[in-house]
């Protein structure tokens, strides 16, 4: 079975700014590979530093007021245990120390948003920011995807659904790179048929870690061949099948006469490089699979090499 689809990374993340601020450092570029934990973006934290200093000052002032209230309540300056628990809780609220500490904790928590590090090994795409740029909170900065998580996503007719299963072998052929075959396995079958009678299927690329030197961008158009083992099939090279008068023909060689004989055949299944014949060709026939485009019936043929002809 054949289908057209696109490559999609199952592990992909849109990286957004959690704060409003200026980009101070940018350690990435479009298409660059990054490692987990690597610093990618740093925002200017000068305003945050001022907020932190202000929060620290508010805590100091609240502590002074708290100690003053301890004395007013009959306790000892700086000794929290010098009054009972309930009185001390009231002092914390009245002095503003609880609020000041919470505010400082919140500001310190915000510090983690001034740096963006790679959450996983991946490739940068859709870069939408540059150094010194002012960004708003929620701005999409770039996309990070894992090339090793690539899957081919494609659609099949609902009538073809019974012929596929999870783990089934498939082959992926990137458009424009037809000679490149990438092994894959069916990894997901959406159990929903859309309004056009189509089912979405995913095939996980095998050995993706070995494909880093091959250009396989997210969204690349591909052809997908789903392989199915069919027993007792007469298989010939695809090049052996030609058209004559709009009929499918396979030329065989008659060893007694040394002449080419054409055979009208019925094709049962087609693969990328082979074709299964269900009718019209004897299993012991010598098949001509090269130089047959302009060959005529009963033409003299000299055999150079025995052709590939197998029974599966």
SVG drawing of the C-alpha trace seen along z (x, -y; Angstrom):
<svg xmlns="http://www.w3.org/2000/svg" viewBox="-18 -49 45 75">
<polyline fill="none" stroke="black" stroke-width="0.4" points="0.0,0.0 1.2,-3.5 0.3,-6.9 1.6,-10.4 2.2,-12.1 4.5,-14.5 7.2,-14.0 6.3,-15.3 8.3,-15.4 6.3,-13.7 8.5,-15.6 8.1,-19.3 7.6,-22.3 6.9,-26.0 9.1,-28.0 7.5,-31.1 8.7,-34.0 7.3,-33.8 8.1,-37.4 8.1,-40.9 11.6,-42.1 14.6,-42.6 16.6,-39.8 20.2,-40.2 21.8,-37.1 20.8,-34.7 22.8,-31.4 21.0,-29.8 20.3,-30.1 17.8,-28.8 18.4,-25.1 21.0,-24.8 21.3,-21.6 21.1,-22.2 21.7,-19.9 19.4,-19.4 20.2,-22.0 22.0,-24.3 21.5,-28.1 19.5,-29.4 18.1,-32.8 18.9,-35.2 16.8,-38.3 18.0,-41.4 17.3,-41.2 18.3,-44.7 14.6,-45.6 14.3,-42.3 17.4,-43.1 15.8,-46.4 12.6,-44.6 14.5,-42.1 16.5,-44.9 13.2,-46.6 11.6,-43.4 14.7,-42.7 14.3,-46.2 10.6,-45.7 11.5,-42.5 14.1,-44.3 11.6,-47.0 8.9,-44.4 11.4,-42.6 12.1,-45.9 8.4,-46.5 7.9,-42.9 10.5,-43.3 9.0,-46.6 5.6,-44.9 7.2,-42.0 8.3,-44.5 4.9,-46.3 3.2,-42.9 5.5,-42.2 8.1,-40.2 11.8,-40.6 13.2,-42.4 14.2,-39.9 13.0,-36.8 10.0,-35.4 9.3,-32.8 9.0,-35.5 5.2,-35.8 2.6,-33.0 2.0,-31.5 -1.3,-33.3 0.2,-36.7 3.2,-36.1 1.0,-35.2 -0.9,-38.5 2.4,-40.4 3.5,-38.8 0.4,-40.0 0.4,-43.5 4.0,-44.1 3.6,-43.1 6.4,-40.5 4.4,-37.7 3.4,-39.7 7.0,-41.0 8.5,-37.5 5.9,-36.2 6.6,-39.0 10.3,-38.3 9.7,-34.6 7.6,-35.4 10.3,-37.7 13.0,-35.0 10.7,-32.5 10.5,-34.8 14.3,-34.6 14.1,-31.3 12.2,-32.9 15.1,-35.2 16.9,-32.2 15.6,-29.7 17.4,-26.4 16.8,-23.5 14.3,-21.0 15.7,-18.3 18.2,-17.6 16.8,-19.0 16.8,-21.4 15.8,-25.0 13.1,-26.1 10.8,-29.2 13.2,-31.5 11.3,-34.7 13.5,-36.8 16.9,-38.6 19.2,-40.2 18.1,-43.4 14.5,-42.8 11.7,-43.7 9.2,-40.9 5.9,-40.6 5.1,-37.7 3.7,-34.9 5.6,-35.7 6.6,-32.7 10.4,-32.8 11.1,-29.6 10.2,-26.0 12.4,-23.1 11.9,-19.6 13.6,-16.3 14.7,-15.0 15.0,-11.5 11.3,-11.6 10.3,-11.9 7.1,-10.1 5.5,-10.0 1.9,-11.0 -0.4,-9.9 -3.9,-8.8 -5.4,-5.6 -8.8,-4.6 -11.0,-3.0 -11.2,0.1 -7.4,0.5 -7.6,0.3 -7.9,4.1 -4.6,4.6 -2.5,2.6 -1.4,3.1 0.9,1.6 4.5,2.7 4.0,3.4 7.0,2.6 6.9,-0.4 9.3,-2.4 9.6,-6.1 10.8,-7.9 11.4,-11.7 10.1,-13.7 13.0,-14.7 15.2,-11.9 13.5,-8.9 16.7,-6.8 16.7,-7.3 14.7,-4.6 14.1,-5.0 12.9,-2.0 9.9,-2.6 7.2,-0.8 3.5,-1.7 3.3,-3.4 -0.2,-4.8 -3.6,-4.3 -6.3,-6.9 -9.5,-5.0 -11.6,-7.7 -12.6,-7.8 -13.0,-11.4 -15.8,-12.7 -13.8,-11.7 -13.5,-8.1 -9.8,-8.4 -7.9,-7.2 -4.8,-9.0 -1.8,-6.6 1.7,-7.3 4.9,-5.4 7.9,-5.8 11.3,-6.1 13.8,-3.5 17.4,-4.3 16.6,-8.1 19.7,-8.8 21.7,-7.7 19.9,-10.2 21.3,-13.4 23.4,-14.1 20.3,-13.8 18.0,-16.8 14.7,-15.6 13.0,-18.9 9.7,-18.8 6.9,-18.9 8.8,-17.3 6.6,-15.6 7.2,-11.9 5.9,-8.8 5.0,-5.9 5.0,-2.2 3.4,0.2 4.9,3.6 2.8,6.8 4.1,10.3 2.0,12.3 3.0,16.0 3.3,17.9 3.8,15.0 5.7,15.0 7.9,11.9 9.8,10.3 11.9,7.0 9.7,4.0 11.7,3.3 10.5,6.6 7.0,5.2 6.3,3.2 3.2,2.0 2.3,3.2 -0.9,2.0 -2.0,0.8 -1.6,4.3 0.8,5.5 3.5,7.6 6.5,9.5 9.1,10.8 10.5,14.3 13.4,16.0 12.9,19.4 16.2,21.3 15.4,23.8 14.8,21.1 16.8,18.3 13.9,16.0 12.0,13.5 8.4,14.4 5.9,11.9 3.4,12.9 0.3,11.0 0.3,10.9 -1.9,9.9 -0.2,7.8 -1.3,8.8 0.8,6.5 3.4,3.7 6.3,2.7 9.0,0.1 11.4,2.5 9.4,5.7 6.0,6.8 4.0,9.9 2.4,11.7 -0.7,13.7 -1.4,14.9 0.3,15.2 3.8,16.3 5.3,19.7 7.3,20.0 10.2,21.5 10.3,18.8 13.5,16.9 12.4,13.3 14.0,10.4 14.3,7.4 16.8,5.2 16.8,4.0 13.1,4.9 11.6,1.4 11.8,1.8 11.9,5.6 9.6,7.5 8.0,10.9 10.3,13.6 13.3,11.3 16.6,13.1 18.1,12.6 21.5,13.5 21.5,14.3 24.3,12.5 23.1,13.2 20.3,15.3 17.6,12.9 16.3,12.6 13.1,14.7 11.9,15.8 8.9,17.4 7.7,16.0"/>
</svg>
